[in-house]
Amino acid sequence: MGSGIRATVGFDAPAGCPVARVAAGGVVDSVATSVTTDGQPVTEFLLDRSPDTVDAEPMFSYGAADVYRVEHDADCPCACLGEFECPIHRYLAEGGELTLVFHAESFEQLQTVIGALRDRFPSANVQRLLQPPLSGSPDDRRFVNRGKLTDRQSEVLRTAYHEGYFERPKGANATELAEQLGISRSTFTEHLVAAQRKLFADVFDEGPPTQP
């Protein structure tokens, strides 16, 4: 894998995606994407045979599965990624829901793409970001789940980071940031410590913290 960022984004039943629509009758986890001469994205995938639930005609059968070929319209997340030339590495579609793993060349491009996806598909949920090359052994690599933070903890941690609270010398102190956020200094510290504790539990693989 080259430079850039690999992102995993989930969508709650995007009506415009033909892969998600067909997968309402099963699980899609094997996908090949191509582009026709007119620029229309085309996807082929396998789906375990379930003729009573799949509203599409397969191209042909392969063992116990059927092979489908679909074209993506403009109101599909897959087509949106194609507009930004972000290659899709993997699809996972089940029960009508869709998860896409794609590659962005830079954080600037990723921010633009995520913004476009969220504008067009409000259910878009960034699940994971991975920036290669990774150093260390596989055991050194950890997935940090920001979803375990409360909205307030996330806001406090993000503000502290962007305002230089963790830098030396500090760009801002706790009193200044608490005032900026409209909370007391003790509340600011409480949220900051709780957020760090939750994230450090992932980094050091020590399980979920016992305090909120």
One Martini backbone bead per residue (centre of mass of N, CA, C, O) as a GRO file, in nm:
protein
  212
    1MET     BB    1   0.096   0.036   0.023
    2GLY     BB    2   0.078   0.351  -0.012
    3SER     BB    3   0.032   0.655   0.018
    4GLY     BB    4  -0.187   0.789   0.256
    5ILE     BB    5  -0.544   0.712   0.307
    6ARG     BB    6  -0.741   0.477   0.480
    7ALA     BB    7  -1.097   0.446   0.460
    8THR     BB    8  -1.388   0.391   0.676
    9VAL     BB    9  -1.733   0.389   0.558
   10GLY     BB   10  -2.063   0.425   0.667
   11PHE     BB   11  -2.407   0.329   0.562
   12ASP     BB   12  -2.758   0.385   0.593
   13ALA     BB   13  -2.919   0.275   0.349
   14PRO     BB   14  -2.842   0.367   0.048
   15ALA     BB   15  -3.065   0.406  -0.208
   16GLY     BB   16  -2.847   0.466  -0.454
   17CYS     BB   17  -2.721   0.179  -0.402
   18PRO     BB   18  -2.709  -0.121  -0.567
   19VAL     BB   19  -2.553  -0.296  -0.369
   20ALA     BB   20  -2.732  -0.242  -0.119
   21ARG     BB   21  -2.999  -0.327  -0.245
   22VAL     BB   22  -2.926  -0.622  -0.310
   23ALA     BB   23  -2.815  -0.682  -0.008
   24ALA     BB   24  -3.096  -0.710   0.135
   25GLY     BB   25  -3.063  -1.042   0.059
   26GLY     BB   26  -2.757  -1.016   0.177
   27VAL     BB   27  -2.400  -1.072   0.134
   28VAL     BB   28  -2.134  -0.844   0.049
   29ASP     BB   29  -1.763  -0.952   0.001
   30SER     BB   30  -1.726  -0.941  -0.334
   31VAL     BB   31  -1.548  -0.702  -0.535
   32ALA     BB   32  -1.567  -0.545  -0.865
   33THR     BB   33  -1.432  -0.256  -1.032
   34SER     BB   34  -1.543  -0.057  -1.306
   35VAL     BB   35  -1.510   0.132  -1.621
   36THR     BB   36  -1.657   0.272  -1.862
   37THR     BB   37  -1.630   0.463  -2.149
   38ASP     BB   38  -1.849   0.685  -2.009
   39GLY     BB   39  -1.777   0.670  -1.680
   40GLN     BB   40  -1.940   0.438  -1.567
   41PRO     BB   41  -1.984   0.275  -1.286
   42VAL     BB   42  -1.895  -0.073  -1.229
   43THR     BB   43  -2.031  -0.370  -1.058
   44GLU     BB   44  -1.911  -0.682  -0.930
   45PHE     BB   45  -2.086  -0.962  -0.758
   46LEU     BB   46  -2.141  -1.176  -0.490
   47LEU     BB   47  -2.437  -1.388  -0.405
   48ASP     BB   48  -2.619  -1.560  -0.225
   49ARG     BB   49  -2.873  -1.752  -0.294
   50SER     BB   50  -3.198  -1.544  -0.300
   51PRO     BB   51  -3.475  -1.517  -0.493
   52ASP     BB   52  -3.690  -1.388  -0.276
   53THR     BB   53  -3.498  -1.106  -0.207
   54VAL     BB   54  -3.385  -1.035  -0.493
   55ASP     BB   55  -3.400  -0.729  -0.700
   56ALA     BB   56  -3.239  -0.911  -0.937
   57GLU     BB   57  -3.043  -1.004  -1.216
   58PRO     BB   58  -2.831  -1.234  -1.288
   59MET     BB   59  -2.577  -1.326  -1.494
   60PHE     BB   60  -2.471  -1.571  -1.307
   61SER     BB   61  -2.360  -1.875  -1.182
   62TYR     BB   62  -2.155  -1.968  -0.872
   63GLY     BB   63  -2.245  -2.218  -0.748
   64ALA     BB   64  -2.411  -2.082  -0.457
   65ALA     BB   65  -2.391  -1.828  -0.645
   66ASP     BB   66  -2.440  -1.498  -0.764
   67VAL     BB   67  -2.387  -1.278  -1.042
   68TYR     BB   68  -2.350  -0.925  -1.041
   69ARG     BB   69  -2.444  -0.625  -1.238
   70VAL     BB   70  -2.380  -0.273  -1.180
   71GLU     BB   71  -2.491   0.063  -1.188
   72HIS     BB   72  -2.399   0.393  -1.102
   73ASP     BB   73  -2.528   0.662  -0.973
   74ALA     BB   74  -2.497   0.984  -0.851
   75ASP     BB   75  -2.662   0.880  -0.570
   76CYS     BB   76  -2.379   0.736  -0.494
   77PRO     BB   77  -2.104   0.677  -0.306
   78CYS     BB   78  -1.931   0.546  -0.528
   79ALA     BB   79  -1.956   0.784  -0.729
   80CYS     BB   80  -1.838   1.001  -0.546
   81LEU     BB   81  -1.555   0.875  -0.530
   82GLY     BB   82  -1.506   0.885  -0.837
   83GLU     BB   83  -1.495   1.197  -0.861
   84PHE     BB   84  -1.216   1.186  -0.666
   85GLU     BB   85  -1.037   0.937  -0.729
   86CYS     BB   86  -1.127   0.704  -0.511
   87PRO     BB   87  -1.039   0.405  -0.443
   88ILE     BB   88  -1.194   0.096  -0.396
   89HIS     BB   89  -1.118  -0.187  -0.189
   90ARG     BB   90  -1.402  -0.227  -0.022
   91TYR     BB   91  -1.696  -0.416   0.033
   92LEU     BB   92  -1.989  -0.397   0.263
   93ALA     BB   93  -2.303  -0.573   0.242
   94GLU     BB   94  -2.592  -0.554   0.473
   95GLY     BB   95  -2.919  -0.505   0.495
   96GLY     BB   96  -2.851  -0.233   0.305
   97GLU     BB   97  -2.583  -0.182   0.415
   98LEU     BB   98  -2.274   0.024   0.391
   99THR     BB   99  -1.918  -0.046   0.333
  100LEU     BB  100  -1.624   0.159   0.276
  101VAL     BB  101  -1.297   0.116   0.130
  102PHE     BB  102  -1.065   0.386   0.085
  103HIS     BB  103  -0.850   0.609  -0.108
  104ALA     BB  104  -0.639   0.880  -0.008
  105GLU     BB  105  -0.376   1.102  -0.074
  106SER     BB  106  -0.492   1.305   0.151
  107PHE     BB  107  -0.624   1.498   0.397
  108GLU     BB  108  -0.749   1.705   0.211
  109GLN     BB  109  -0.906   1.505   0.038
  110LEU     BB  110  -1.056   1.365   0.266
  111GLN     BB  111  -1.215   1.611   0.368
  112THR     BB  112  -1.365   1.660   0.104
  113VAL     BB  113  -1.499   1.382   0.079
  114ILE     BB  114  -1.644   1.369   0.353
  115GLY     BB  115  -1.810   1.623   0.305
  116ALA     BB  116  -1.963   1.517   0.056
  117LEU     BB  117  -2.086   1.265   0.187
  118ARG     BB  118  -2.243   1.417   0.416
  119ASP     BB  119  -2.415   1.595   0.231
  120ARG     BB  120  -2.548   1.343   0.067
  121PHE     BB  121  -2.497   1.141   0.337
  122PRO     BB  122  -2.596   1.166   0.661
  123SER     BB  123  -2.504   0.857   0.753
  124ALA     BB  124  -2.218   0.906   0.748
  125ASN     BB  125  -1.947   0.693   0.896
  126VAL     BB  126  -1.650   0.717   1.048
  127GLN     BB  127  -1.451   0.430   1.146
  128ARG     BB  128  -1.163   0.454   0.981
  129LEU     BB  129  -0.807   0.537   0.997
  130LEU     BB  130  -0.519   0.482   0.768
  131GLN     BB  131  -0.161   0.548   0.777
  132PRO     BB  132   0.081   0.502   0.569
  133PRO     BB  133   0.336   0.374   0.698
  134LEU     BB  134   0.382   0.128   0.931
  135SER     BB  135   0.511   0.088   1.244
  136GLY     BB  136   0.609  -0.186   1.362
  137SER     BB  137   0.438  -0.425   1.487
  138PRO     BB  138   0.129  -0.560   1.489
  139ASP     BB  139   0.112  -0.525   1.810
  140ASP     BB  140   0.150  -0.198   1.787
  141ARG     BB  141  -0.128  -0.190   1.659
  142ARG     BB  142  -0.405   0.039   1.695
  143PHE     BB  143  -0.748   0.086   1.759
  144VAL     BB  144  -0.911   0.397   1.785
  145ASN     BB  145  -1.216   0.468   1.958
  146ARG     BB  146  -1.400   0.762   1.944
  147GLY     BB  147  -1.700   0.662   2.007
  148LYS     BB  148  -1.659   0.652   2.335
  149LEU     BB  149  -1.702   0.941   2.330
  150THR     BB  150  -1.834   1.209   2.421
  151ASP     BB  151  -1.918   1.508   2.302
  152ARG     BB  152  -1.768   1.670   2.524
  153GLN     BB  153  -1.499   1.520   2.522
  154SER     BB  154  -1.436   1.575   2.225
  155GLU     BB  155  -1.439   1.885   2.241
  156VAL     BB  156  -1.218   1.919   2.453
  157LEU     BB  157  -0.989   1.764   2.310
  158ARG     BB  158  -0.989   1.922   2.045
  159THR     BB  159  -0.937   2.202   2.165
  160ALA     BB  160  -0.671   2.136   2.307
  161TYR     BB  161  -0.517   2.057   2.054
  162HIS     BB  162  -0.564   2.317   1.869
  163GLU     BB  163  -0.457   2.522   2.114
  164GLY     BB  164  -0.186   2.382   2.252
  165TYR     BB  165  -0.197   2.223   2.532
  166PHE     BB  166   0.031   1.984   2.453
  167GLU     BB  167   0.241   2.186   2.434
  168ARG     BB  168   0.597   2.310   2.431
  169PRO     BB  169   0.473   2.548   2.498
  170LYS     BB  170   0.175   2.649   2.572
  171GLY     BB  171  -0.103   2.780   2.396
  172ALA     BB  172  -0.293   2.686   2.642
  173ASN     BB  173  -0.487   2.685   2.919
  174ALA     BB  174  -0.736   2.566   3.117
  175THR     BB  175  -0.875   2.835   3.176
  176GLU     BB  176  -0.904   2.936   2.883
  177LEU     BB  177  -1.061   2.686   2.770
  178ALA     BB  178  -1.299   2.693   2.963
  179GLU     BB  179  -1.397   2.972   2.876
  180GLN     BB  180  -1.437   2.903   2.575
  181LEU     BB  181  -1.652   2.660   2.660
  182GLY     BB  182  -1.827   2.739   2.921
  183ILE     BB  183  -1.655   2.623   3.168
  184SER     BB  184  -1.503   2.486   3.412
  185ARG     BB  185  -1.196   2.386   3.503
  186SER     BB  186  -1.283   2.115   3.634
  187THR     BB  187  -1.453   2.016   3.394
  188PHE     BB  188  -1.235   2.018   3.185
  189THR     BB  189  -1.048   1.813   3.329
  190GLU     BB  190  -1.248   1.582   3.347
  191HIS     BB  191  -1.293   1.541   3.040
  192LEU     BB  192  -0.997   1.505   2.957
  193VAL     BB  193  -0.928   1.258   3.131
  194ALA     BB  194  -1.153   1.071   3.026
  195ALA     BB  195  -1.065   1.071   2.729
  196GLN     BB  196  -0.776   0.965   2.769
  197ARG     BB  197  -0.848   0.701   2.909
  198LYS     BB  198  -1.005   0.574   2.674
  199LEU     BB  199  -0.776   0.587   2.458
  200PHE     BB  200  -0.551   0.441   2.621
  201ALA     BB  201  -0.694   0.167   2.632
  202ASP     BB  202  -0.637   0.114   2.330
  203VAL     BB  203  -0.330   0.158   2.310
  204PHE     BB  204  -0.281  -0.060   2.568
  205ASP     BB  205  -0.489  -0.291   2.580
  206GLU     BB  206  -0.696  -0.263   2.870
  207GLY     BB  207  -0.963  -0.195   2.809
  208PRO     BB  208  -1.221  -0.065   2.951
  209PRO     BB  209  -1.310   0.175   3.135
  210THR     BB  210  -1.465   0.233   3.459
  211GLN     BB  211  -1.510   0.524   3.374
  212PRO     BB  212  -1.684   0.795   3.214
   0.00000   0.00000   0.00000
